[in-house]
Amino acid sequence: MSRRHFVHFSHMTLTTKMFYTGVFCVLGVGYLAAMVYVYISHAGRDGKEMLTAQDIVIAYAGSNAGTKLESALMGPMSKMLQPDENLQIVDWVRKGTHKEEFDAKIGPLMAKRCVVCHNSSNPHLPSLEHYETVLKVAEKDTGANVHTLVRVSHIHLFGLTFIFYLVGSIFTHAYFRREWLQAIIVVTPFISIIADIASWYLTKLNAEFAWIVIGSGALMGTCFSIMFFVSMWQMWISRKAPPHLAAERAA
């Protein structure tokens, strides 16, 4: 197979390798932060500490056992209030969301803990300033609505494609004895992005698609790690040149 256009890391200048390393390091930290955010925002929705497939189902399809407010208090917002305060709000919801108790206890509690972020000035978060707006999130949890999914979808499509374009472009300078394997590693994240985002919508129809959300995310992370460590190894640590380049040098 012809590799006449292949440029290995060993043929690059120090400046080029430093540039690629900087890109890798920043994207690596960003990707790690994104994984932590996914865990924090989804784990615990089903009442268990670890991230599970049921957490994904609740996030995208909702839960028949609770409301949006309960899911938030058990999941991403669980650390924003004291445990007894969480229980107090959940108990109020399950007893019937009576206005008298809201005015006496729940409203002041939310004003203290929640309204700083959940107010009418932030269109991306539900307002918890008034009884009427709180009732909207105290209804049956149906998961993320289509408007939210579309908004988040286009952000992920553009953002993740850009990330893996940069990472993949650098990784193509690494040497693999089996080029087909390198090609699979490069293309898998793009397939996974489509599968991941499509499964957000499909999970609303069938809970089993939550496993595709988990699997596609795991594949993206695995490919990112392979591309990162193989590229960094061949750039800075390995002194072994690819066989065809070693033959050219010997000639």
Secondary structure as UniProt FT lines:
FT   TURN            4..5
FT   HELIX           9..11
FT   HELIX           14..42
FT   TURN            43..46
FT   HELIX           53..61
FT   STRAND          63..67
FT   HELIX           68..74
FT   TURN            75..80
FT   HELIX           83..95
FT   HELIX           99..101
FT   HELIX           102..106
FT   HELIX           107..113
FT   TURN            114..117
FT   TURN            120..121
FT   TURN            123..124
FT   HELIX           131..137
FT   STRAND          140..141
FT   HELIX           146..171
FT   TURN            172..173
FT   HELIX           179..202
FT   TURN            203..205
FT   HELIX           207..209
FT   HELIX           210..232
FT   HELIX           233..237
FT   HELIX           243..250
//
